[in-house]
Amino acid sequence: MNAAGLWADLDERLLEAARGGSDAAFGRLVARHQQPVRAFLRRLGGDVDEADDIAQETFLAAWRGLHQFRGQSSLRSWLCGIAYRKRLTRRKGQARAWEREAAFAGLTAGEESLSSDERLDLARAMVELPIEQRAVVSLCLAGGFSHSEAAAALHLPLGTVKSHLTRGRAKLMQALSLEDGEHDRS
């Protein structure tokens, strides 16, 4: 069994114990998945405190809804899906401008090579994406999710995820004057 299979097996055993009422098992699941869920929420936008609040709400909802997880996706995908829906719900009705969003780190694997100005440009470009595209780009490009995992997490058809990723990437590249993934430094 490969490492991914071992981690999935551990999640399954911890999930079963948590369903049986083990607070300790659920605590281990939270410890294993809280950082990726928080990172996903931070990439979606908003301030760090808001992302952390939504992450906390996500794990409370997961605790209450453990029986709803059917294992059709990874546990992390399911948690990111809950986080995404919590984020959408929180944003509905709020009139805050997207410009308030804090800059975030780690959108792409090569971001560490970007200057501070380029990172801010990237954050601004992400803010301009529709929330659905932003979620897909965040999961697939920054979170390392497969198209299928993102589709499961966001409750979107696979084709829609692929379209959102293609359009979102194109908009980011255009906004940042990127060609084939390389920044034009001339």
Beta strands, then each sheet from edge to edge (+ up, - down):
strand 1: 178-179
strand 2: 182-183
sheet 1: 1+ 2-
end
